[in-house]
Amino acid sequence: MLAVALATGACAANDGMRFQVISMERPPEGLGLPPPVDYIPCYTGEARAYDTDGDGRVDKVKVKINGKDRCYGEDANHDGVIDTWDVMDESGNLARRSQDTNGDGKADQAWTFDPTRKGCASLIVDRDGDGKNDLGMPLDVCRPVIAPAATPLPAAVPGPPAPSATPSK
C-alpha cells in the first residue's frame, strides 16, 4: 500500500486553512493516533493534513481516492494530536470509526456502522490495551434496551383531606 506524498511545503487552501500533502505510511512526527492498519483507504489515496486553527499543528487529515473523501483523521478533543479516524464507504457513508479517548496513542473505541440502519453501529471498547473487547461482545448502539418487567405500584393510600377553599369560622 502506498500513500501519495507529492509535497512537503504547506499550501494555502481556498477557505484560508493551511494544508500539506503527507504520506500516511510515514506520517509527520507528533500526528497522534495512526489509522488502524485495516483502514485501507487511509493508506491508498492522497492525504492532506490541515491546520485549521493556525497553531502550527495538524487538526484534520483528509484522504481522497479518485476525488472522493474516503478517510478522515481529526483532533476531536483539540489537544493538538489526531485522536479519531473515520472511513467512508464508496457512497460517502460513514463505515468505521476508531478513537483514542484516553490519550495513550492507541485506539480504545471502535465503531462499525451498519449501512442498512443509518447512524447505527456496533461498539468495541478496549481501554486497558490488551487487544480484547472490555465489553465482552460488541455493543449494538441502536438495539433497544429492554427494561425489566414493570413492578406494579402499591395501591394508593388515602392521604389527609385537601384543605378547603372556604375559610373556617
C-alpha positions in Angstrom: 0.0 0.0 0.0 1.4 3.3 -1.0 0.2 6.7 0.1 0.8 9.6 -2.2 3.3 12.2 -0.9 3.7 15.0 -3.5 4.8 18.0 -1.5 6.3 18.8 1.8 5.6 22.5 2.0 2.4 24.0 3.3 -0.1 25.5 0.9 -3.0 27.8 1.4 -6.4 26.3 0.7 -9.3 28.2 -0.7 -11.0 28.6 2.6 -8.0 30.1 4.4 -6.8 26.9 6.1 -3.3 25.7 5.5 -2.6 22.2 4.4 0.2 20.0 3.2 0.2 16.7 1.3 1.6 13.9 3.6 2.4 10.2 3.5 0.3 8.1 5.7 2.9 5.4 5.6 5.3 7.8 7.2 3.1 10.5 8.9 4.6 13.6 10.3 6.1 13.4 13.8 3.5 14.1 16.5 0.5 13.5 14.3 -1.1 11.3 17.0 -3.2 8.1 16.6 -2.4 6.4 13.3 -5.3 5.0 11.4 -5.8 1.3 12.1 -3.9 -0.9 9.5 -7.1 -2.3 8.2 -8.4 1.2 7.2 -7.2 0.6 3.7 -8.5 3.9 2.2 -6.4 5.8 4.7 -3.2 4.4 3.1 -4.1 4.4 -0.6 -5.2 7.9 -1.6 -3.8 11.4 -1.4 -3.6 12.5 2.2 -3.7 16.2 3.2 -3.0 17.4 6.7 -4.8 20.6 7.7 -4.0 23.2 10.4 -7.5 24.8 10.8 -6.8 27.0 13.9 -3.3 28.3 12.9 -1.4 26.9 15.8 1.1 25.0 13.5 -0.3 21.5 14.5 -2.4 19.2 12.3 -6.1 19.3 13.3 -7.5 17.3 10.4 -6.4 14.8 7.8 -8.4 14.0 4.7 -7.6 11.2 2.3 -9.1 11.3 -1.2 -9.4 8.4 -3.6 -10.5 9.3 -7.2 -11.6 12.7 -6.0 -13.8 11.4 -3.2 -13.1 11.8 0.6 -12.7 8.3 1.9 -10.8 8.7 5.2 -10.7 11.4 7.9 -8.5 12.0 10.8 -9.4 14.6 13.4 -8.2 16.1 16.7 -11.6 15.7 18.3 -10.6 17.0 21.8 -8.4 19.8 20.5 -5.2 18.8 22.2 -3.0 19.0 19.1 -2.9 15.4 18.0 -5.2 13.3 15.8 -7.3 11.0 18.0 -10.2 9.9 15.7 -10.2 8.2 12.3 -13.3 7.7 10.1 -13.5 5.6 7.0 -16.3 6.3 4.5 -17.7 3.7 2.1 -17.8 4.2 -1.7 -21.1 6.0 -1.4 -19.7 8.5 1.2 -21.4 7.0 4.2 -19.5 6.6 7.5 -18.5 2.9 7.7 -16.0 2.8 10.6 -14.6 5.0 13.4 -11.6 4.4 15.6 -10.8 6.7 18.6 -8.3 7.2 21.3 -10.3 8.7 24.2 -7.7 8.4 26.9 -4.7 9.9 25.1 -2.4 6.9 25.2 -1.9 6.9 21.4 -3.8 3.6 20.9 -7.4 3.2 19.7 -9.6 2.3 22.7 -13.0 2.6 21.0 -14.0 1.3 17.6 -17.4 1.5 15.8 -18.6 -0.3 12.8 -21.6 1.3 11.2 -24.5 -0.7 9.6 -25.3 0.6 6.1 -28.8 -0.7 6.4 -29.5 1.3 9.6 -28.3 4.8 9.2 -26.4 6.0 12.2 -26.4 2.6 13.9 -23.2 0.9 14.9 -21.6 -1.8 16.9 -19.1 -0.6 19.5 -16.0 -2.3 20.8 -14.1 -0.9 23.8 -10.5 -1.7 24.8 -9.4 0.7 27.5 -6.7 -1.5 29.0 -4.9 -2.0 25.7 -4.9 -5.8 25.8 -6.5 -6.2 22.4 -9.7 -7.7 23.8 -13.1 -6.1 23.9 -13.7 -5.0 27.5 -17.5 -5.3 26.9 -17.2 -9.0 26.2 -19.0 -8.6 22.9 -19.8 -5.8 20.5 -22.5 -3.4 21.8 -25.2 -2.6 19.2 -25.8 1.1 20.0 -29.2 1.1 18.2 -30.6 -2.1 19.8 -33.5 -1.1 22.1 -32.7 -1.6 25.8 -35.5 -3.8 27.2 -36.4 -2.7 30.6 -37.3 -5.4 33.2 -41.0 -6.0 33.6 -42.5 -3.1 35.5 -43.3 -3.8 39.1 -46.8 -2.7 39.9 -47.1 0.3 42.1 -48.6 -0.3 45.5 -52.3 0.6 45.9 -52.9 4.2 46.6 -53.1 5.0 50.3 -55.6 7.8 51.1 -53.8 10.9 52.4 -55.1 13.7 54.5 -58.1 15.6 53.1 -57.2 18.5 50.9 -57.6 21.9 52.6 -60.9 23.5 51.7 -61.0 26.8 49.9 -63.6 28.3 52.2 -62.4 29.9 55.4 -63.5 28.2 58.6 -65.3 30.1 61.3 
